[in-house]
Amino acid sequence: MSDASAGGADRRGADHVFDPRALEGAESAPVDGPERVTEIGLRPSSLDEFVGQDGVVENLRTHLGAAKGRGEPPDHLLFCGPPGLGKTSLARIVAEELGSELHSTSGPALDKPKDLLGLLTSLKHGDVFFIDEIHRIPIGVEEYLYTAMEDFRVEMTLDSGPHARVLPIFVEPFTLVGATTREGLLTGPFRSRFGLVQRLSPYPSTDLERILDRAARILGVGLDPEGARLLAERSRGTPRIAGRFLKRARDWAQMKGASHIDEALASKALAQMGVDERGLEEMDRRILHCLADHAPRPAALKTLAAVVGETEDTIEDVFEPHLLRCGYVQKTPRGRVVTTAGLEAVGRDARALQDGAGTAPLFDA
């Protein structure tokens, strides 16, 4: 959900115009006026509308329902997982389910304690305070959150030296919702203060098909089951990517004068974007070609980044997880190694694993 569990498309077909009722969940219909669909309008607004992540949804439903029954704010929540799986959407849903106001920021934006203090003092009783990329909060700011999360107060130090004194500033009880793609970067004391930690996993294709179908209905664009299946299978288990593919397929349909997206049209749209039949994009293939040239020797991440022209963090966080899940790459103490399946995915001879030499150029022609 980015989160994307809503499917993510935001344009309409050639013979459809946006109906503002779509933002309220109604079926869209041709009306006069420009398109106004946004990513936020396509996101689910309740747990009932959220597709996939059944375990996470049920845990949230239980926790939020119990907290509402007691008349108190829920425990602080932490959502972990790769980008595009719906962490931000779930934060919005938490506020919606509680009938509370959502206050959003990001870890890098909280540069100094005063930035945090201003946000905390503006919270009302039961509000939801959402911090995206929470692992990027500076340690100095993070420590101020400890007492805010446990005792709903912030202790500010005034002056220095012999005149120093601590001023406690009390805040209204609130629920902190954090989202992170790097759970391991959270300090132990910080992580332990979250009462409910939920990890989001890549979506199966069947769930992505439902997400795409919902997005297509809201947008008023026709999407055949075969077209939805093709887009879902090549979306890396990520609703945000599925939504991006749907947008581009809709653009293709509009320019070709097609009234719906079928399997053939979806395949052509993906091919134009450089997505092959295995769901690999250009950078995926560059990485596999580089590893094939090193086979059977492993390639260090720094070497890999220099050869393909991408940063180490981007390779490790964006591209590598999918290649590992598909079995195309293996991580070893000495570096990354391409597998037989990885060689076959880019048309390289599997004998490279024994001979130590590739048979194809580094990059696609």
C-alpha positions in Angstrom: 0.0 0.0 0.0 2.5 3.6 -0.1 2.4 2.8 0.8 0.8 1.5 -1.4 -1.6 -1.1 -0.4 -4.3 0.9 -2.4 -2.7 -0.1 -5.7 -1.1 3.3 -6.4 -2.4 4.4 -9.9 -3.5 7.9 -10.3 -4.6 8.5 -13.8 -7.6 7.3 -15.9 -8.2 5.8 -19.3 -8.6 7.7 -22.5 -12.4 7.6 -22.4 -12.9 8.2 -18.7 -12.8 11.3 -16.6 -12.3 11.4 -12.8 -15.3 11.5 -10.6 -14.6 13.1 -7.2 -16.8 10.5 -5.6 -14.0 8.0 -6.2 -12.2 9.5 -3.3 -15.0 8.5 -1.0 -15.0 4.9 -2.3 -17.8 5.2 -4.8 -17.6 3.9 -8.3 -16.1 6.4 -10.6 -18.1 7.7 -13.6 -17.5 10.1 -16.5 -18.0 13.7 -15.5 -16.8 17.0 -16.8 -13.5 18.4 -15.4 -9.9 17.5 -15.0 -8.5 14.5 -13.2 -7.9 15.0 -9.5 -7.0 11.5 -8.4 -4.0 11.4 -6.0 -2.1 8.7 -4.3 -3.7 9.5 -1.0 -7.2 9.2 -2.5 -6.4 5.6 -3.5 -5.1 4.5 -0.1 -7.4 2.4 2.1 -9.1 4.3 4.8 -9.9 1.4 7.2 -8.6 -2.0 8.1 -11.5 -3.6 6.2 -10.2 -2.0 3.0 -6.6 -3.0 3.6 -5.7 -5.9 1.3 -3.1 -8.4 2.5 -0.9 -8.6 5.6 -3.7 -10.6 7.3 -1.7 -11.2 10.5 -0.8 -7.6 10.9 -4.3 -6.4 10.2 -5.8 -8.8 12.8 -3.3 -7.8 15.5 -4.1 -4.2 14.9 -7.8 -4.8 14.9 -7.5 -6.5 18.3 -5.2 -3.9 19.8 -7.0 -0.9 18.6 -10.4 -2.3 19.5 -9.3 -3.2 23.0 -7.7 0.3 23.6 -10.9 2.0 22.4 -13.0 -0.2 24.7 -10.8 1.0 27.6 -11.0 4.6 26.5 -7.2 5.0 26.4 -4.6 5.6 23.6 -3.2 2.4 22.2 0.4 1.4 22.9 3.1 2.8 20.6 3.4 0.9 17.3 6.3 0.1 15.1 5.9 -1.0 11.5 9.0 -2.6 9.8 9.6 -3.8 6.3 10.8 -3.0 2.8 9.6 0.2 1.1 6.2 0.3 -0.5 4.4 -2.4 1.6 1.9 -0.1 3.3 3.5 1.2 6.5 2.4 4.8 5.9 -1.1 3.6 4.9 -1.4 1.7 8.2 -0.4 4.7 10.2 -3.2 6.7 8.5 -5.6 3.9 9.2 -4.7 3.8 12.9 -5.6 7.4 13.2 -8.8 6.9 11.2 -9.8 3.8 13.3 -9.3 5.8 16.5 -11.0 8.9 15.3 -7.9 10.9 16.1 -5.8 13.5 14.3 -2.6 12.3 12.5 0.6 14.4 12.9 3.2 13.2 10.5 7.0 13.9 10.2 10.1 12.0 9.3 13.3 11.0 11.1 15.6 13.3 9.2 13.3 16.3 9.8 13.8 16.0 13.6 17.2 17.5 13.5 17.2 19.1 16.9 15.3 18.5 20.2 13.3 21.7 19.8 11.9 20.3 16.5 10.5 17.4 18.5 9.3 19.5 21.3 7.2 21.7 19.1 5.4 18.7 17.6 4.9 17.0 20.9 3.4 20.0 22.6 0.9 20.4 19.8 -0.6 17.0 20.3 -4.0 16.6 21.8 -5.2 13.7 23.9 -5.3 10.4 21.9 -3.6 11.9 18.8 -1.4 9.7 16.6 2.2 10.9 16.0 3.7 9.3 12.9 7.4 9.3 12.2 8.5 7.8 8.9 12.1 6.5 8.6 12.2 6.6 12.3 15.7 4.9 12.4 17.1 8.1 11.0 16.3 10.2 14.1 19.5 11.6 15.7 20.5 9.9 19.0 20.2 13.2 20.8 16.6 13.7 19.7 15.8 10.0 20.2 16.6 10.2 23.9 14.0 12.9 24.4 11.4 10.5 23.1 12.1 8.0 25.8 10.3 9.9 28.6 7.7 11.2 26.2 6.7 7.7 25.2 6.7 6.3 28.8 5.7 9.1 31.0 4.3 11.7 28.5 6.7 14.4 29.5 9.9 15.8 28.0 12.7 16.9 30.3 14.5 20.0 29.0 17.8 21.2 30.4 18.0 25.0 31.0 21.2 26.9 31.3 24.5 25.1 32.0 27.0 24.7 34.8 26.0 25.6 38.4 22.8 27.2 37.2 21.6 24.2 35.1 18.2 22.9 35.9 15.8 20.4 34.4 12.3 21.6 33.3 9.7 18.9 32.8 7.2 19.7 30.0 4.2 17.5 30.1 2.4 16.4 26.9 -1.0 14.8 26.3 -1.1 11.0 26.1 -0.6 10.0 22.5 0.3 7.0 20.3 3.6 7.1 18.5 3.6 5.2 15.2 7.0 4.6 13.7 7.9 3.2 10.2 11.3 1.9 9.3 12.9 0.0 6.5 16.0 -0.7 8.7 14.8 -2.1 11.9 18.4 -3.2 12.9 19.4 0.5 13.1 17.1 1.2 15.9 18.7 1.2 19.3 17.6 -1.4 21.8 16.2 1.0 24.4 14.2 2.8 21.7 12.8 -0.3 20.1 11.8 -1.8 23.5 9.4 1.1 24.1 7.1 0.1 21.3 4.2 -2.0 22.7 3.5 -3.6 19.3 6.0 -4.3 16.6 4.7 -5.6 13.2 6.8 -6.7 10.3 5.3 -6.4 6.8 6.3 -8.9 4.2 6.2 -8.9 0.4 2.7 -9.6 -1.0 1.7 -12.7 -2.9 0.5 -12.1 -6.5 -3.1 -12.9 -5.5 -3.2 -10.0 -3.1 -1.5 -7.7 -5.6 -4.2 -8.6 -8.1 -6.9 -7.5 -5.7 -5.0 -4.3 -5.0 -4.7 -3.6 -8.7 -8.4 -4.4 -9.3 -9.4 -2.0 -6.6 -7.2 0.8 -7.9 -8.5 0.2 -11.5 -12.1 0.4 -10.4 -11.6 3.6 -8.5 -9.8 5.1 -11.5 -12.4 3.9 -14.0 -9.8 2.1 -16.2 -10.6 -1.4 -17.5 -8.2 -4.2 -16.3 -8.5 -7.8 -17.4 -7.8 -10.6 -15.0 -4.9 -11.7 -17.2 -3.5 -8.2 -17.3 -3.7 -7.8 -13.6 -2.0 -11.2 -13.1 0.9 -10.2 -15.3 1.4 -6.8 -13.6 1.2 -8.5 -10.2 3.7 -11.2 -11.0 6.3 -8.7 -12.0 5.8 -6.3 -9.1 8.3 -7.8 -6.7 5.6 -8.4 -4.1 5.3 -4.6 -3.6 2.0 -2.7 -4.0 3.8 0.6 -4.7 5.6 -1.0 -7.7 2.3 -2.6 -8.9 0.7 0.8 -8.8 3.5 2.3 -10.8 3.2 -0.4 -13.4 -0.6 0.1 -13.6 -0.1 3.8 -14.2 2.3 3.2 -17.1 0.0 0.5 -18.6 -2.9 2.9 -18.4 -0.8 5.6 -20.2 0.0 3.0 -22.9 -3.7 2.1 -23.2 -4.6 5.8 -23.5 -2.1 6.5 -26.2 -3.1 3.4 -28.2 -6.8 4.2 -27.9 -7.5 1.0 -25.9 -10.4 0.9 -23.5 -8.9 -1.6 -21.1 -5.6 -3.2 -20.1 -5.3 -6.8 -21.2 -2.3 -9.2 -21.0 -0.8 -8.2 -24.3 -1.0 -4.5 -23.6 0.4 -4.9 -20.1 3.3 -6.9 -21.5 4.1 -4.2 -24.0 4.0 -1.5 -21.4 6.3 -3.4 -19.1 8.7 -4.1 -22.0 8.8 -0.4 -22.8 9.8 0.2 -19.1 12.6 -2.3 -19.4 10.9 -4.9 -17.2 11.5 -8.4 -18.6 9.4 -11.6 -18.3 11.1 -12.4 -14.9 10.3 -9.0 -13.5 13.9 -7.8 -13.7 14.7 -4.2 -14.4 17.8 -2.8 -16.1 19.7 -2.3 -12.8 18.9 -5.9 -11.7 20.4 -7.1 -15.0 23.5 -4.9 -14.6 24.1 -6.4 -11.1 23.7 -9.9 -12.4 26.0 -9.3 -15.3 28.6 -7.8 -13.0 28.4 -10.8 -10.7 28.6 -13.2 -13.7 31.8 -11.6 -14.8 33.3 -12.3 -11.4 31.9 -15.8 -11.2 32.8 -18.1 -9.5 34.6 -15.5 -7.3 32.4 -13.3 -5.1 32.2 -9.6 -5.7 32.4 -7.1 -2.8 29.5 -4.6 -2.5 31.8 -1.7 -3.0 33.1 -3.2 -6.3 29.6 -3.9 -7.4 28.4 -0.4 -6.7 31.3 1.1 -8.6 30.8 -1.1 -11.7 27.0 -0.6 -12.0 27.1 3.1 -11.0 24.8 2.9 -8.0 25.3 3.6 -4.3 25.9 0.7 -1.9 22.9 1.5 0.2 20.6 1.5 -2.8 21.9 -1.8 -4.1 21.5 -3.4 -0.6 18.1 -1.9 0.3 16.3 -1.7 -3.1 17.6 -4.2 -5.6 19.4 -7.0 -3.6 16.4 -8.2 -1.5 14.4 -9.1 -4.7 17.4 -10.9 -6.2 18.0 -12.8 -3.0 14.3 -13.8 -2.7 14.3 -15.1 -6.3 17.5 -17.1 -5.7 19.5 -15.2 -8.3 22.2 -14.0 -5.8 23.8 -15.4 -2.6 25.5 -13.4 0.1 28.8 -14.8 1.5 31.3 -13.4 4.0 33.5 -12.4 1.1 30.8 -10.7 -1.0 27.9 -11.5 -3.5 27.9 -14.5 -5.7 25.6 -15.2 -8.7 23.7 -18.5 -8.8 22.9 -20.7 -11.7 19.4 -19.3 -11.8 20.9 -15.8 -11.8 23.1 -16.6 -14.8 20.1 -18.1 -16.7 18.0 -15.0 -16.0 20.4 -12.8 -18.0 21.3 -15.4 -20.6 24.8 -16.2 -19.3 26.4 -19.7 -19.5 26.1 -21.5 -16.2 29.6 -22.9 -16.8 30.9 -19.5 -15.6 30.4 -20.8 -12.1 33.1 -23.4 -12.8 35.2 -21.7 -15.4 35.3 -18.2 -13.8 34.5 -16.4 -17.0 31.3 -14.9 -18.4 30.2 -15.0 -22.0 28.2 -11.8 -22.4 29.0 -8.1 -22.1 28.6 -6.3 -18.8 25.5 -4.2 -19.8 22.6 -4.9 -22.1 22.9 -3.6 -25.6 
